[in-house]
Amino acid sequence: MQQSAEFGELRRGHRAFAFPLTIAFVLWYLGYVLLSSYAGGFMAVKVAGNVNVALVLGVAQFLTTFLIAWWYSRHAARRLDPQAEAIKNRLEGDA
């Protein structure tokens, strides 16, 4: 089954979604870490009251994590799960 076109399409669908988002998020995270380490003045800029750029970007890290998880869940439910279910049914039907 691993050599089948169906399974290859399922893997490509997963990789095409997961890899670019993983790379983008890691770069976004490393950018935050680098800014925190080397651009303290920028990160200390007050946005509103006691809220500074570092806090805003830190909260944005959490929001981005939840957004990516929600987006992947939606992608999987719409595209990957139906393909996986079809493969599973085919395998169970052959047994």
Residue pairs with C-beta under 8 A, 6 or more apart in sequence:
1 7
1 87
1 91
4 87
6 83
6 86
6 87
6 90
7 87
9 83
10 80
10 83
10 84
10 87
13 79
13 80
13 83
14 80
17 72
17 75
18 72
21 68
21 71
21 72
25 64
25 65
25 68
28 61
28 64
29 61
32 57
32 58
32 61
35 42
35 43
35 54
35 57
36 43
36 54
42 53
43 52
43 53
43 54
43 57
44 52
44 53
44 54
45 52
45 53
46 52
47 53
47 55
47 56
